Amino acid sequence: MTPGSPQGDAPPAGHDDATAARAASRRAADKQRQGLAWYLVQRPVFLGGNEATLMRGGTELFPAMLRAIRGARREIWLASYIFNNDALAFEVADALAQAAQRGIKVRVVVDGFGSKHCRRELEQRLKAGGLALAVFRPIERWTHWLQPGQLRRLHMKLCTVDGEIAFIGGINLIDDHVDLRHGRTDAPRLDYAVQLRGPLVTAVEQVARAMWSRAWYGRDWRQELRVLLSARQPLHELRRLLRQLRMPRRAAPDEPALTPVAAALVVRDNLRQRRTIERAHIEAMRRARERIWLVTPYFYPGADFRRALRDAAERGVQVRLLLQGKVDYRLAALAARVLYQELMQHGVQIHEYTPAFLHAKVMLVDRQWCTVGSSNIDPLSLLLNLEANLVVQDEGFNRELAADLEQAFASSREVQHAELRELGWVRLSRRAIVAWCAYIYLRVAGVTGRY
């Protein structure tokens, strides 16, 4: 065989497979590093090549989520503030248990306060599939409220399947027609989520894993430590713990993404990411040239946020707020309304949504930028709770969300200046009371500094 012949240049058997495997491993490592950008940088880091589908309410979210869960091949991670005991929520619980029974790795974490009312029933359903429910800061008795950090709740709504598809937004696992305070309602809540495919799913999965880990090992860390210290092979036990937290290295697909949507994950985790969601909103508003549409049920922003709204309106940007008109918590509604006059006198338009309860937390800016997530614009979400929002830079997604919000604004009631003509001392006293309540609440929760 001559050195110059094709046969002489041929690589040894298996060489191509090994090279391909190394290339796939490098791509997986690159994807993992990209996915960590949400944590390393305290601002939105956009990744292209995603596919984002807007979901309106649980009627669109739950069927898509159930299809993904039932088609899972490897693992499912789910985090939710509320996992209710209604038929729709339990259909999801049963699907998770069935997935675990067929060998899928399933991890579920819920908030100890938001899901307190139905935790036992949920645990029983998941136990049928061999699942143990992780509870973030459980509230078993009133003395638990005396523990530090109990006012900081897990408010995220996340689900990832096989590292390939994610669901993120403001929708809890509860029927759209069920309200925990008011029972069954005639009209469904206004709420949104996003089905996501593409490279950003890795980041969403990492956040869901982190929330589960904080709940699981926050509860059982003493037992795990005892096992580790008493083990004959402590290093083996330590590796076992680390394996449960490690992200799997998956080969990145070679085919291009179907839709080149740029998106970013922004979170509040009370660790490194504390003001990222708030800053993302403010920076987008400061860049606005045409419109800012903000929808949130709980609205009591800090000084910088209010200034960004006022400044945008004064430079000619259309600033529209859609807040709750059907009130669930009176103090929360009062907190928003004490700010109406300040904002409206600078040109901000305020609408109250009256057809049903409002639960959506979305904002769109101009024709490209928009966000959908779990974060309200109030001290609980911006300073205390664990939250997750998806930020999307895409004209088509923005246009679809805008069309849906246009209908919501059309069916709402616009607040008029004439409604705010109350005596100055009455208005100021109400605002002072709300500010004092917020101040005391935040101090009890351990938050210091200006808001």
BELLINGI-V713423 format. One record per helix or strand of 2 or more residues. SS is the DSSP state (H for helix, E for strand). FROM is the first residue (numbers start at 0). LEN is the number of residues. Records with the same first field share a line. If there is no record, write none. Layout:
SS=FROM-LEN ; FROM-LEN
This chain:
H=5-4 ; 14-21 ; 36-4 ; 56-14 ; 86-15 ; 115-12 ; 141-5 ; 200-30 ; 233-12 ; 275-12 ; 302-12 ; 329-8 ; 339-5 ; 378-6 ; 394-16 ; 416-4 ; 423-21
E=46-10 ; 74-6 ; 104-7 ; 133-3 ; 156-5 ; 164-5 ; 177-2 ; 182-2 ; 191-6 ; 260-8 ; 290-5 ; 317-7 ; 348-5 ; 361-4 ; 368-5 ; 385-8 ; 412-2
